[in-house]
Amino acid sequence: MKRVRFVFQPILFVLLFISAVTVQAGAYPDFPVALKDGSGALVGETVYAGLGSAGSQFYALNLKQPKAEWQQVTDFPGGERKQAIAVTLHDELYLFGGLQADQNGTLQLMNDVYRYQPSKKQWSKLATQMPQALIGASAIAYDDKIYLLGGEQQTSFNGELLSYDPVDNQWRNEGELPFAARVGAAVINQGEFLLVAGGAVSPNSHTAQTEQGCFTQQKADKKTIEWKVLADLPASQGKTQQGVSGAAAGYSNGYYLVAGGSSFVDQQISNKIWHKEIYILKNKRWKAIGELSYASSYAVAVSYQDKLVMIGGETESGAALSAVQTLYYDGSKLIIE
């Protein structure tokens, strides 16, 4: 799908954005189906995405190969599910939990764990279970472990940091997070640093708070995370910042990017809105640098070669998206494809 190409230059006296914005034709093909409530992660040069509205299907796209097309891979063997947690460790894709309907159509939270090995093109169910079934959690990999932050349990939000070590197949509770439990937070890690932005803090309330963590060595066999509070995500001009969940997060040329998301106006669940705003973290403060071509939340988001790649997601009225957007920021110019 082609998009109109234009360049927005900021006016010196009324500074709406801090950079030029270029919107051009998409760099990658649309996802094969409209995808919402999906899961995915980057393994090497290839992004894998599926589940949610794609059922049990999974697809792969080589981001390095010019004019590559999405290729269907082996279906997920754990059945159809929504909002499963996906992360990559040592060139293998791990998938945790999710929301699944039983034989009677009753939705249930899952606590099982699967691994996809691209070298073998196969899924396997691991002999472990999450300490608690979760959806809406965020996952990162650091050294040889996978860390899960936040998420929703059966009756509450999870405020603990959980870790999983595939080598010894063990889970550990790494302690309480020093901020309110989050669901649908935008999380990205870059080296030993990780960023947590926004998220739901109750079923009808979102936050604009952001925190940065840094892994530090506490003991020979244990690492801890030291946290510091960053500035809140700012409000758009003429609007009130009511927080956001389901935003996409990435890293581009030394800048953290946060884009899109959704929230409830005045905490009214019946009044949900979807966002287009794009923010970068610069000089310890967030700044709005432009808008997405269309509002989007809960897209599958990966960082690749200084680009934030957003796959599918949900837009106004809850409609599922199949488009793939990429964001690139070089410190002065934002390019959206």
C-alpha positions as a printed Julia matrix, in Angstrom:
337×3 Matrix{Float64}:
   0.0     0.0    0.0
   1.53    3.28  -1.07
   1.41    6.31   1.14
   1.69    9.97   0.3
   5.2    11.35   0.76
   5.58   14.72   2.4
   8.03   16.61   4.54
   6.97   18.67   7.53
   9.33   21.5    8.47
   8.92   23.03  11.94
   7.94   26.69  12.27
  10.43   28.58  14.38
   7.88   30.55  16.36
   5.35   27.77  16.97
   7.4    24.64  17.5
   5.0    21.74  17.15
   7.69   19.11  16.54
  11.43   19.17  16.91
  12.34   17.56  13.6
  11.43   17.12   9.96
   9.12   14.18   9.31
   9.18   12.19   6.08
   6.47    9.66   5.26
   7.18    7.36   2.33
   6.2     4.03   0.84
   6.45    1.05   3.18
   9.8    -0.73   3.41
   8.23   -4.11   4.17
   5.16   -5.95   2.88
   1.94   -6.06   4.84
   1.41   -8.97   7.19
  -0.53  -11.79   5.46
  -3.58  -11.3    7.72
  -4.88   -8.5    9.91
  -3.05   -9.0   13.21
  -4.18   -7.88  16.67
  -3.46   -9.4   20.09
  -0.52  -11.11  18.38
   2.98  -12.0   19.49
   6.39  -11.9   17.89
  10.1   -11.24  18.18
  13.25  -10.78  16.11
  15.59  -13.75  15.71
  18.76  -12.66  13.94
  17.7   -10.95  10.73
  14.22  -12.5   10.72
  11.1   -11.34  12.53
   8.5   -13.92  13.56
   4.9   -12.97  14.3
   1.55  -14.67  14.71
  -1.23  -15.85  17.08
  -3.95  -13.41  18.13
  -6.27  -12.82  15.19
  -3.96  -15.04  13.08
  -5.16  -18.07  15.04
  -2.36  -20.58  15.57
  -0.46  -19.39  12.49
   3.05  -17.95  12.57
   4.91  -16.15   9.8
   8.52  -15.07   9.24
  10.04  -12.18   7.29
  13.75  -11.75   6.55
  14.29   -8.03   7.15
  17.71   -8.01   5.51
  16.66   -9.54   2.21
  15.36   -6.96  -0.3
  11.82   -7.56  -1.52
  11.38  -10.48   0.87
   7.86  -11.76   1.47
   6.27  -13.21   4.57
   6.66  -16.98   4.78
   4.38  -19.18   6.84
   6.25  -21.38   9.31
   5.06  -24.29  11.42
   1.8   -23.52  13.23
   2.02  -22.92  16.95
   1.14  -26.28  18.6
  -0.38  -24.77  21.75
  -3.58  -23.72  20.01
  -5.06  -20.31  19.3
  -4.36  -17.7   21.96
  -4.11  -13.95  22.44
  -1.5   -11.69  24.06
   1.11  -14.4   24.58
   4.53  -13.1   25.67
   7.34  -13.54  23.12
  11.08  -12.97  23.43
  14.31  -14.13  21.78
  17.26  -15.69  23.59
  20.3   -17.17  21.83
  18.61  -17.19  18.41
  15.57  -19.08  19.65
  12.03  -17.77  20.13
  10.34  -18.33  23.5
   6.61  -17.9   24.01
   4.9   -17.7   27.41
   1.27  -17.96  28.46
  -1.51  -15.98  26.83
  -5.3   -15.98  26.85
  -7.03  -19.05  25.44
 -10.61  -20.36  25.2
 -11.28  -23.84  26.59
 -13.66  -26.38  25.05
 -16.63  -24.52  26.51
 -15.47  -21.17  25.16
 -14.44  -19.9   28.59
 -11.33  -17.73  28.46
  -8.46  -18.82  30.65
  -4.95  -17.57  31.35
  -2.23  -19.99  30.33
   1.09  -20.64  32.07
   2.78  -22.99  29.61
   6.05  -22.27  27.77
   7.07  -23.05  24.19
  10.25  -22.62  22.19
  10.66  -22.26  18.43
  14.03  -23.23  16.93
  14.44  -21.68  13.46
  17.37  -24.01  12.67
  15.04  -27.0   13.05
  11.85  -25.19  11.99
   9.98  -26.69  14.9
   8.18  -25.83  18.11
   8.6   -27.7   21.38
   6.7   -27.47  24.64
   9.12  -27.04  27.53
   8.9   -29.0   30.77
   8.16  -25.94  32.86
   5.34  -23.61  33.8
   5.29  -19.94  34.65
   4.96  -19.32  38.41
   1.71  -17.54  37.59
  -0.33  -17.34  34.42
   0.01  -13.9   32.8
  -1.11  -11.8   29.87
  -0.02   -8.28  29.01
   3.44   -8.79  30.49
   6.64   -7.6   28.8
   9.73   -9.73  28.3
  13.41   -9.02  27.71
  16.49  -11.22  27.46
  19.78  -10.38  29.13
  22.85  -12.64  29.33
  21.41  -16.14  29.63
  18.07  -15.31  31.24
  14.62  -14.13  30.26
  12.92  -11.52  32.46
   9.16  -10.93  32.64
   7.85   -7.58  33.89
   4.29   -6.82  34.95
   1.26   -8.41  33.36
  -2.21   -9.36  34.53
  -2.99  -12.35  36.7
  -6.4   -13.83  37.4
  -7.48  -11.15  39.86
  -4.67   -8.59  40.0
  -1.68   -7.01  38.28
   1.74   -8.59  38.74
   4.24   -6.31  40.46
   7.08   -8.82  40.56
  10.09   -9.27  38.31
  10.33  -12.91  37.27
  13.29  -14.57  35.58
  13.59  -17.83  33.67
  16.87  -19.63  32.99
  16.46  -22.15  30.13
  19.78  -23.83  30.97
  18.67  -25.09  34.37
  14.95  -24.74  33.53
  14.38  -22.72  36.7
  12.2   -19.73  37.56
  13.21  -17.14  40.13
  11.39  -14.27  41.77
  13.77  -11.32  41.45
  11.72   -9.14  43.79
   9.09   -6.45  43.65
   9.31   -3.75  40.98
   9.86   -0.31  42.57
   6.92    1.17  40.67
   3.26    0.41  40.16
   2.51   -2.92  38.48
   1.99   -2.46  34.76
   0.04   -4.2   32.01
   0.84   -3.42  28.39
   3.88   -1.27  29.15
   6.27   -0.41  26.32
   9.56   -2.14  27.21
  12.86   -2.17  25.33
  16.32   -3.25  26.41
  19.59   -2.03  24.92
  22.63   -3.72  26.38
  22.44   -3.61  30.17
  19.81   -0.87  30.1
  16.05   -1.31  29.82
  13.24    1.17  29.52
   9.65    0.87  30.79
   7.16    3.41  29.46
   3.48    3.76  30.29
   1.1     0.86  30.76
  -2.16    0.25  32.57
  -1.97    0.5   36.37
  -5.58   -0.6   36.92
  -8.32   -1.97  34.64
  -9.4     1.56  33.65
  -6.37    3.74  34.38
  -3.09    4.25  32.5
   0.13    6.0   33.36
   2.58    8.21  31.48
   5.41    7.39  33.88
   8.69    6.0   32.55
  11.56    4.26  34.31
  15.01    3.11  33.27
  16.74    0.08  34.74
  20.36   -1.03  34.63
  21.56   -4.57  35.27
  24.33   -4.68  37.84
  26.35   -7.56  39.25
  25.3    -8.27  42.83
  26.86  -11.71  43.28
  28.81  -14.02  41.02
  25.66  -15.86  39.99
  23.08  -13.1   40.43
  22.33   -9.77  38.82
  20.01   -7.1   40.05
  18.41   -4.09  38.37
  18.95   -0.57  39.64
  16.04    1.68  38.69
  15.65    5.41  38.26
  12.58    7.47  37.45
  12.58    9.37  34.16
  10.33   12.19  32.97
   6.71   11.36  32.12
   5.58   11.1   28.54
   4.34   14.6   27.65
   0.84   15.57  26.55
   0.19   16.48  22.95
  -0.45   20.16  22.3
  -3.9    21.11  23.56
  -4.5    17.72  25.17
  -4.27   16.19  28.63
  -1.86   13.3   29.11
  -3.92   10.41  30.5
  -1.29    7.75  30.11
  -0.97    5.06  27.47
  -0.7     1.3   27.16
   0.15   -0.9   24.19
   2.64    1.59  22.75
   5.48    0.29  20.58
   9.03    0.81  21.82
  12.34    0.67  19.96
  15.84    2.07  19.65
  17.17    4.21  16.81
  20.64    5.79  16.58
  21.0     6.16  20.32
  17.42    7.31  20.99
  14.58    5.46  22.63
  11.38    5.65  20.57
   7.84    5.2   21.9
   4.93    5.31  19.45
   1.16    4.94  19.47
  -0.8     3.1   22.15
  -4.28    3.47  23.57
  -6.01    4.71  26.71
  -9.41    5.54  28.21
 -10.68    9.12  28.33
 -11.29   10.12  31.98
 -10.85    6.45  32.96
 -14.07    5.49  31.16
 -13.63    2.03  29.63
 -16.45    2.81  27.2
 -14.44    5.74  25.81
 -11.26    4.2   24.44
  -8.97    6.2   22.18
  -5.99    5.2   20.04
  -2.88    7.33  19.7
  -0.53    8.42  16.91
   2.1    10.34  18.89
   5.78    9.45  18.5
   8.19   10.36  21.3
  11.97   10.24  21.67
  14.02   10.42  24.85
  16.58   13.21  24.47
  18.59   14.89  27.23
  16.63   12.91  29.83
  13.29   14.29  28.64
  10.65   13.0   26.26
   9.8    15.06  23.2
   7.08   14.6   20.59
   8.65   14.41  17.12
   5.69   13.48  14.93
   2.77   11.14  14.44
   2.17    7.72  12.97
   0.36    7.51   9.65
  -2.54    5.98  11.58
  -3.27    5.28  15.23
  -1.98    1.94  16.47
  -1.67    0.02  19.74
  -0.38   -3.41  20.68
   1.55   -3.92  17.46
   4.3    -6.53  17.39
   7.36   -4.27  17.72
  11.05   -5.06  17.12
  14.19   -2.96  16.69
  16.29   -3.7   13.61
  19.22   -1.7   12.21
  18.21    1.52  13.99
  14.58    1.13  12.95
  11.5     0.45  15.03
   9.4    -2.05  13.06
   5.7    -2.19  13.96
   3.66   -5.13  12.66
  -0.13   -5.06  12.7
  -1.83   -3.92  15.87
  -5.19   -2.42  16.72
  -6.55    0.89  15.46
  -9.74    2.95  15.91
 -12.83    0.97  16.98
 -10.63   -2.06  17.67
 -10.0    -2.93  14.02
  -7.01   -5.18  13.34
  -4.19   -3.93  11.11
  -2.08   -5.8    8.58
   0.26   -2.93   7.66
   3.92   -2.81   8.69
   5.31    0.59   9.72
   8.96    1.46  10.37
  10.32    4.48  12.24
  13.86    5.83  11.88
  15.28    8.81  13.76
  18.78   10.26  13.31
  18.65   13.07  15.83
  17.08   15.63  13.5
  14.87   13.81  11.05
  12.13   11.22  11.53
  11.41    8.88   8.61
   8.19    6.84   8.64
   7.77    4.05   6.11
